[in-house]
Every structure is written in structure tokens, then in C-alpha cells.
């Protein structure tokens, strides 16, 4: 049995799966990527994540780790000799975790709101919310990066990965709506950050191509709209 | 010593009580400020402008918000009485279950007090408690022999909050018949030497919930 047998159960469009892949790349960990179609979910996925039945799942020597941000922290701790993902200072770690939680709990639902919007009014409202969130993240970026390229400083770190996982989806959403979510006026720092993040060696080979993701997004949008319509009844 | 630790909280909140539990378990002295959520202080709005919520921990003048983030900060800053295990896999497991409590159990439990289809809401809440019961297995605490990260995050379930709500609203959520291990765990929890000092005053909490949920029977 391999000493360091690493598998990742995931799917290429998922921003959450992307977080895990980037983290593994930062640590130069070799892994087998097990692509799920999710219809149906594989035996392995159901067995490895019986509670949520969701991707990503990291399997390290057959032990499953679930939930993307938990996986990223695990990768940081299990491969401690590689480049650090979380900052070393406890206060900076807390700030990174705070903003990652903000991205997941506040910002991402608003993003879904854009894609699932039933009409223009709903879409405009969702875009407004997403933009407000991006302005907060821009402020955070200015404070945290201290003039460097990334939230993590000179190298990508936890918050870059947490937020950056959504970059391709941001681009798809911009393309769909003819809007610029990341722009010179409101988010100049994040605009530059996005270019650098996408070009990073740990990111560039796994970041989904915008065009390919746009095609795929039609399926997701249909699902989100159906869910929103069902809720509205 | 200049360590200056301040906590902004609300007496009845399981979220701010969690932070107190962590600080007390580690023997950290702190100054507590009670917030009035109907009239939030300027300091709270300054220290947590994004969410404007408690708890907020202030350490050497720097604010940290979000209870789970605060707990990890406390664990990393004060090394006595570790809340999370050392092993990365065990840490990931603890974080997973803490998240599960926050994102699945607590919303499912709260939902029982407002849902139109109460029977369905209770069934869903039971499903989440069952998973928790199975995770506890035969351990005294989720943390093993002593209180750990998951126990603290599950304070709403282990402490008097859930018990009082289910009694007042007339719900059968955490019952000995269905969840014997969780019930035993919750007794250990409220009787733990340090935890019991951190729980809100019983009568006050019960009275608060009675006002909040009224008498539905």
C-alpha cells in the first residue's frame, strides 16, 4: 500500500472541489482525481461522506475528510513541511477564517441568487448584494495583503483559495449578464489579484475554462431557477 | 500582564457562552461586556461592522468575530487545556462535527419551533440528533475523557437551552428513549465543574424562553 495514498472525489466545475485541488497543488501532493457525474452519486462518495453525500471528499490513506475548508486546513496540517497555506500568526489566521466564512455564508448565497434569479429585478437585487460583498472583500484585501499580491502575501494562502475557488464562476456570471463584478472602480485590488491568482502555478491548470464552465452553467442555472420557483410558490 | 482580553456577549446566547467556556477552561481572565441587542453599543458596531453580532473577542485591542473562529483563536493562543486534538485527521473530524452541529442540528432544532409541518420538522431534527448520537458512541464527551471543541459548539444541545425550549414549546426532541447517549452526555456537560459556571442562570433562561415562545399548550 502506498505510504501516501491520496484521492480526491470531485467534479471539475465545483468551486469547492477546486479549493481542495489548489491546496494539494500548493503542497505538491500527487493525487488521483476521481470525477463524479453526481447522477448517480458513486458508491465511494456515499460511503465516504454518508452525512452530506457531497463533494469534495479527500481520501488520505482511505480516511475520508469532508467539507472544502476543513479539507484545506487538513492539507495544510498533514503536509506541514510544504509551503504554509494558513498564516502562522493566530490573529491573521482568525481574520482569514472569518473572511472565508463570510464568503461561504453571505457572499456565495448572493452569487447563487444571480444565477437563480427569475427576472431582471431579482437579478439586479442579487447583483447589488454580490457587489456590496465584493466591496467588503476589497477592503479586506487592502488591509490583509499589505500591498502584496495575495491575501496570503507573496504566495497564495487560505483566503486566496477560499475566495479564488469562485473565480471562474465570477467570470461566467460576468459574461452572462454583461456586467463587471470585479472592476477598476469598486474593486481595483481584487481585479489585479484575480489575474495573478489565475496565473499561479497551483491554480492555472485546474481553474475551469470560462467558456467550458459557461456551457455547463446552463444546467446549474436551470436547477437554481427551478429551486427558486418552487420556494416562491 | 497586559494580555487584555474582553468579551462582548449576551447572557442567554449559546454563542457567547461558548467563548466563555473556552476562556474559563484555559484559565484565561477576561472582562465581560453585556450587549443589549436592541441597542447595540458603538464598540460592538466598530468591532464587528460586517455582521454587527456577538460574540466579539477583543485581545490586545484586536477584535475577532464568529464564535467558531474565536474558539480556534483561543485554542491557538492559550495552550493549556487544548480544545482540538493534535492529530490532523482528528482535528478535521472535530471541525466536521462542530460544523454539522452549527449548520444542520441547530437550524433543524430551531425550525421545530416555527415550522408549519411540525411532525416533519421534528423528524428532520431527530435525524440530525441521531447522527450526533452515533458520533458520540461510548465516549463521555465528544472530546473524549474531557470537554473538547465539539462539546463546546454543541452547548445549545448539551446545556439547558434545548431542554427548556422543548419543555415550553411541547416538543420531543432530545429524549432518553431515542437518544440515550446524548442525554447522558448532556448530563455530564451541565455537571462539568467548569461548564456549569458558564451556563446562564437557569431560572432566568427558562423565564426568557417562556416569554419568547409563550405557552402553546
Interface residues (C-beta under 8 A of the other chain):
Chain A: X51 X60 X63 X65 X66 X67 X70 X71 X73 X74 X77 X78 X90 X91 X93 X94 X95 X97 X98 X101 X102 X136
Chain B: X50 X59 X62 X64 X65 X66 X68 X69 X70 X72 X73 X76 X77 X88 X89 X91 X92 X95 X96 X99 X100 X131
